[in-house]
Amino acid sequence: THGHGMRTRRCSQNKIFSHLDGILHTATASVPPTCNSQQNRTVGDKSLEMDELKIIDYQLPRELIAQQPLPVRSSARLLVIDREREEIRHASIMDLPELLRAGDLLVANDSRVLPARLMGRRVSTGGRWEGLFLSVEDSTGLWCLLAHSRGRLEIGERVVLIDRSGVDAYEIELIAKKDGGIWQARAITTLPATEVLVQVGRVPLPGYIRRGIADAADHDRYQTIFAQHDGSAAAPTAGLHFTPELIESLLIRGITTARVTLHVGVDTFRPISVERIEDHPMHCEWGDCPEKTSMAVRHCRSSGGRVVAIGTTAVRVLETAAISGEIEPWKGTTRLFIRPGFQFRSVDCLLTNFHLPRTTLLLLVSALAGSDLLQRAYQEAIMKEYRFLSYGDAMLVL
């Protein structure tokens, strides 16, 4: 394999869906990657009525969707939800050392975003071709990817991948089209996929940021300072706000950090389109909670500190690792679906960005913050013109 993110995946239905009046577009898969039954963790919650789904449905003004990152990562605004006082107040990311307490533990996702967006031309016609790299199959070494071009793509045809300077680089051959339109392709090179992507791949910005078209600055800014393990199709965006200086300020105040890994899949953006939430096919992602982190979580909570997850992806790993009751080391794939009624066993607080309506990410935040407080918070954020989504501002649930 070529990194944790290159695990075998089932080639599955992928769509381009149009959201927010057809302005925002992104590629998504309707069926999640294959999960090993022994590693898969699930939670069976009681059915939620349609009224519960309405809780995470709101009107997002498109002008509030951040199109550029701030010049300084830690200068983002921070909306604070105080659950004990049922209050909402306004602060800055730089205020985190004062908002948290000595003994608290911040847990970050250290997954690295792959430069997975591909540009190329068809050898047979010279026509433009675009692709999104998903994974490498362990058993065959074939790439699994989404592909789009004018005209019908044919099995056996070749595509020239073009590097970021516009120069022809490598060729791939389309081997088979699997269920739902995902292609298997053979890379005509002996280099591992990660090395090829470094040379020819572009940053896979979500479609709501400049229609997914990255510029040179995005190669640095759409990556967190925690990034270590290749594998994500999208950034764990809550981590984008941190700088080494902010981490140092937190450490000085007795607030420690730990890391987990969750490789974010393209399905993370998919809206809930079913009438009953329990019918939504929760996507599957690969994660890792190392022993060092599980020990740090247990020590923090036993000492009276709070575990503060940096992002919903960190929550998914920590709660998957604690599904039996107490957190333990864990590595594998998870379909954990966190929604109102969920019993949190590891996470006490959450730092997260503002999410698209009708998504599982917003359900997760609602489960921790409480539906009423979350609705109030989003109304306040819109009224105060906070910046939304991946390059936007943040929320802290205490």
C-alpha positions in Angstrom: 0.0 0.0 0.0 1.0 3.6 -0.4 -0.1 5.1 2.9 -3.2 4.5 5.0 -5.4 6.3 2.6 -4.7 3.8 -0.2 -6.8 1.0 1.4 -9.0 -1.0 -0.9 -12.3 0.6 -1.6 -15.4 -0.5 -3.3 -15.9 1.4 -6.5 -19.2 3.0 -5.9 -21.8 5.5 -7.2 -20.5 9.0 -7.4 -22.4 12.1 -8.4 -22.0 15.7 -8.9 -24.7 17.3 -6.8 -25.8 20.8 -6.9 -26.5 22.6 -3.6 -27.6 26.0 -2.5 -29.6 26.9 -5.7 -27.1 25.1 -8.0 -24.2 27.4 -7.1 -22.1 25.0 -5.0 -20.9 21.8 -6.6 -18.9 18.9 -5.3 -18.2 15.2 -6.2 -19.5 12.6 -3.8 -19.9 8.9 -3.5 -23.4 7.5 -2.6 -22.1 4.2 -1.3 -19.2 4.3 1.2 -16.0 2.4 0.9 -15.9 -1.2 2.0 -15.6 -1.7 5.7 -14.1 -4.8 7.3 -16.8 -6.3 9.5 -14.5 -7.0 12.4 -13.2 -3.4 12.4 -16.4 -1.6 11.6 -18.1 0.2 14.5 -21.7 1.2 14.4 -24.2 2.6 16.8 -27.9 1.9 16.7 -29.8 5.0 17.7 -33.5 5.4 18.0 -35.3 6.7 14.9 -35.5 10.5 14.6 -38.6 12.2 13.4 -38.6 14.7 10.5 -38.7 17.5 13.0 -35.2 16.5 14.1 -34.0 16.7 10.5 -35.4 20.3 10.3 -33.0 21.2 13.2 -30.1 21.0 10.8 -31.8 22.7 7.9 -31.1 26.4 7.5 -30.6 29.0 4.8 -26.9 29.7 4.3 -26.3 33.0 2.5 -23.8 32.2 -0.2 -21.9 35.4 0.4 -20.9 34.1 3.8 -19.1 31.1 2.3 -15.4 31.9 2.7 -13.6 31.8 -0.6 -10.1 32.6 0.7 -8.3 31.7 3.9 -7.4 34.5 6.3 -3.8 35.8 6.1 -3.1 34.5 9.6 -4.6 31.1 10.5 -5.3 31.9 14.1 -7.1 35.2 13.4 -10.4 33.5 12.7 -13.5 34.5 14.8 -14.8 32.0 17.3 -18.4 31.7 18.4 -18.5 30.1 21.9 -21.4 27.9 23.0 -21.5 27.6 26.8 -23.8 24.7 27.4 -23.9 25.0 31.2 -25.0 28.7 31.1 -26.9 28.2 27.8 -25.0 31.3 26.6 -23.5 32.3 23.3 -20.5 34.7 23.2 -18.0 35.9 20.7 -14.2 35.5 20.7 -11.2 34.7 18.5 -9.2 31.5 17.9 -6.3 33.3 19.6 -8.4 33.4 22.8 -8.3 29.6 23.1 -5.7 29.5 25.8 -8.0 31.7 28.0 -11.2 29.8 27.1 -9.8 26.4 28.0 -8.4 25.2 31.3 -5.1 23.8 32.5 -5.5 20.0 32.3 -7.6 20.0 29.2 -6.5 17.9 26.3 -6.8 19.0 22.6 -7.0 16.1 20.1 -6.2 16.8 16.5 -6.6 14.8 13.3 -3.2 14.4 11.6 -4.4 13.2 8.2 -2.8 14.9 5.3 -4.8 15.9 2.2 -3.7 14.2 -1.0 -3.3 16.4 -4.1 -6.0 14.3 -5.6 -7.5 16.5 -8.3 -6.2 15.4 -11.7 -6.1 17.3 -15.1 -5.3 15.6 -18.4 -6.2 15.0 -22.0 -7.5 12.0 -23.8 -4.9 10.4 -26.1 -7.5 9.3 -28.7 -9.3 12.7 -29.1 -7.1 15.3 -27.4 -10.2 16.3 -25.4 -9.9 17.7 -21.9 -10.2 15.2 -19.0 -10.6 15.7 -15.3 -10.4 13.2 -12.5 -10.4 12.8 -8.7 -8.1 10.1 -7.3 -9.7 8.0 -4.6 -7.5 5.1 -3.7 -5.2 2.3 -4.8 -6.5 -1.2 -4.7 -4.3 -3.4 -2.5 -4.9 -6.5 -4.5 -4.4 -5.1 -8.1 -2.4 -1.9 -7.7 -5.1 -0.2 -9.9 -6.2 3.3 -9.2 -9.8 4.0 -8.3 -11.0 7.4 -9.5 -13.8 9.6 -10.7 -13.5 10.8 -14.2 -15.2 13.4 -16.4 -14.8 14.4 -20.0 -16.8 15.6 -23.0 -17.9 12.5 -24.9 -18.1 8.9 -23.7 -15.0 7.5 -22.1 -14.1 4.0 -23.3 -12.4 1.1 -21.6 -8.9 0.7 -22.8 -8.3 4.4 -23.7 -5.3 6.3 -22.3 -5.2 9.6 -20.6 -2.1 11.9 -20.3 -1.9 13.5 -16.9 -0.7 17.1 -17.0 1.4 18.5 -14.2 0.7 21.9 -12.5 3.0 23.7 -15.0 1.0 22.4 -17.9 3.5 19.8 -19.0 2.6 16.2 -20.0 3.8 13.9 -17.2 2.3 10.4 -16.9 -0.2 8.2 -18.7 -3.0 6.1 -17.2 -5.1 3.5 -19.0 -8.8 3.1 -18.1 -9.2 -0.6 -17.3 -12.8 -1.0 -16.2 -15.9 1.0 -15.1 -17.4 -0.3 -11.9 -20.8 0.2 -10.3 -21.9 3.8 -10.2 -19.3 5.1 -12.6 -16.0 4.8 -10.7 -13.1 3.9 -13.0 -10.3 1.5 -12.4 -7.1 2.7 -14.1 -3.6 1.4 -14.5 -0.8 4.0 -14.0 1.8 3.5 -16.7 4.7 4.1 -14.3 6.6 2.2 -11.6 6.3 5.1 -9.2 3.8 4.8 -6.3 0.6 6.7 -6.5 1.6 9.2 -3.8 4.7 10.3 -5.8 2.8 10.7 -9.0 0.1 12.8 -7.2 2.8 15.0 -5.7 3.9 15.9 -9.3 0.6 16.1 -11.1 -2.1 16.5 -8.5 -3.9 19.6 -7.5 -5.5 20.5 -4.2 -9.0 19.0 -4.1 -10.8 22.1 -2.9 -14.5 21.6 -2.1 -16.7 22.8 -4.9 -18.1 25.7 -2.8 -14.6 27.3 -2.8 -14.0 28.9 -6.2 -15.7 25.9 -7.8 -12.9 23.7 -6.6 -10.2 25.6 -8.5 -7.1 26.0 -6.3 -4.4 28.5 -6.6 -0.7 28.3 -5.4 -1.5 29.4 -1.9 -4.0 26.6 -1.3 -1.2 24.0 -1.4 -0.1 25.3 2.0 -3.3 26.7 3.4 -5.6 23.7 2.7 -3.3 21.6 4.9 -3.2 21.7 8.7 0.0 22.0 10.8 -0.8 18.6 12.2 -0.8 16.8 8.8 1.4 13.7 8.8 -0.3 10.7 7.2 -1.4 10.9 3.5 -5.0 9.9 2.8 -7.7 12.6 3.0 -9.8 13.9 0.1 -10.7 17.0 2.1 -9.0 18.9 4.9 -10.0 18.3 8.6 -10.8 22.0 8.6 -11.0 22.8 12.3 -7.2 22.1 12.4 -6.6 24.8 9.8 -6.8 27.5 12.5 -3.8 26.4 14.4 -0.2 27.7 14.3 2.9 26.6 16.2 2.7 29.8 18.2 -0.9 29.1 19.3 0.1 25.5 20.3 3.0 26.9 22.4 0.6 29.3 24.1 -1.7 26.5 25.0 1.1 24.4 26.4 2.3 27.2 28.6 -1.1 27.3 30.2 -1.1 23.5 30.8 -3.3 22.5 27.9 -1.8 19.5 26.2 -2.3 17.9 22.7 -2.7 14.5 21.2 -3.3 13.1 17.8 -5.6 10.7 16.0 -5.9 9.9 12.3 -9.1 9.9 10.2 -8.8 10.0 6.4 -11.6 12.2 5.2 -13.6 10.9 2.3 -15.5 12.8 -0.4 -18.8 11.5 1.1 -18.3 13.9 4.0 -20.0 16.7 2.0 -23.0 14.6 0.9 -26.3 16.1 2.2 -28.9 13.9 3.9 -31.6 13.4 1.2 -33.7 10.7 2.8 -36.9 11.4 4.8 -35.7 9.3 7.8 -32.3 10.0 9.2 -31.7 6.3 10.0 -32.1 5.5 6.3 -29.1 7.7 5.4 -26.2 5.4 4.3 -23.4 6.7 6.6 -20.1 6.8 4.9 -17.1 4.8 6.0 -13.7 6.2 6.7 -10.3 4.7 7.9 -9.0 5.9 11.3 -6.5 5.3 14.0 -6.5 6.0 17.7 -3.0 5.1 18.9 -2.3 3.8 22.4 -0.5 7.0 23.4 -3.7 9.0 22.6 -6.1 6.6 24.4 -3.9 6.8 27.5 -3.8 10.6 27.3 -7.6 10.7 27.1 -8.1 8.4 30.1 -5.5 10.4 32.1 -7.2 13.7 31.2 -10.7 12.7 32.2 -9.6 10.9 35.4 -7.7 14.1 36.4 -10.8 16.3 35.9 -9.7 17.7 32.6 -11.8 18.0 29.4 -11.1 16.3 26.1 -11.5 18.9 23.4 -11.8 17.4 19.9 -10.4 19.6 17.1 -13.0 18.8 14.5 -15.8 16.3 13.9 -13.3 13.9 12.4 -11.4 13.7 15.7 -14.7 13.1 17.4 -15.5 10.1 15.1 -12.2 8.4 15.9 -12.3 9.0 19.7 -15.9 7.9 20.0 -15.3 4.8 17.8 -12.4 3.9 20.0 -14.6 4.2 23.1 -17.7 2.5 21.8 -17.3 -0.3 24.3 -17.5 2.1 27.2 -13.9 3.3 27.8 -11.5 4.4 25.2 -8.9 1.9 24.0 -6.4 1.8 21.1 -8.2 1.3 17.8 -7.4 1.1 14.1 -9.7 0.3 11.3 -12.8 1.5 9.4 -15.8 3.1 11.0 -19.4 4.0 10.0 -20.1 5.6 13.3 -23.2 7.8 12.9 -23.3 10.4 15.7 -26.7 12.2 16.0 -28.9 13.5 18.7 -29.3 10.9 21.5 -25.8 9.7 21.1 -23.9 9.0 24.4 -20.4 10.6 24.3 -17.8 8.5 26.1 -14.6 10.3 25.2 -15.3 13.8 24.0 -16.3 16.6 26.3 -15.9 19.7 24.1 -15.6 20.4 20.4 -13.9 23.0 18.2 -15.4 22.9 14.7 -16.1 25.1 11.6 -19.6 26.0 10.4 -21.1 23.2 8.3 -23.4 22.9 5.3 -27.1 22.3 6.2 -28.6 18.8 6.2 -25.3 17.1 6.7 -24.1 14.4 9.1 -21.5 16.8 10.3 -24.1 19.2 11.6 -26.0 16.3 13.2 -22.9 15.4 15.1 -22.5 18.9 16.4 -26.1 19.0 17.3 -25.7 15.8 19.4 -23.1 17.5 21.5 -24.2 21.1 21.6 -28.0 20.5 21.9 -30.4 21.3 19.1 -31.8 24.5 20.6 -28.4 26.0 21.4 -27.0 25.0 18.0 -29.9 26.7 16.1 -29.4 29.9 18.2 -25.7 29.8 17.4 -26.1 29.4 13.7 -28.7 32.2 13.6 -26.3 34.4 15.6 -23.4 33.5 13.3 -25.4 34.4 10.2 -26.6 37.7 11.8 -23.0 38.6 12.8 -21.7 37.6 9.3 -19.3 34.9 10.4 -17.4 33.2 7.6 -18.7 29.7 6.8 -17.3 26.3 5.8 -13.7 25.1 5.2 -11.9 28.5 5.1 -14.3 30.1 7.5 -14.5 30.9 11.2 -15.0 28.4 14.0 -17.3 27.4 16.9 -16.3 26.1 20.3 -18.8 23.9 22.2 -18.0 24.0 25.9 
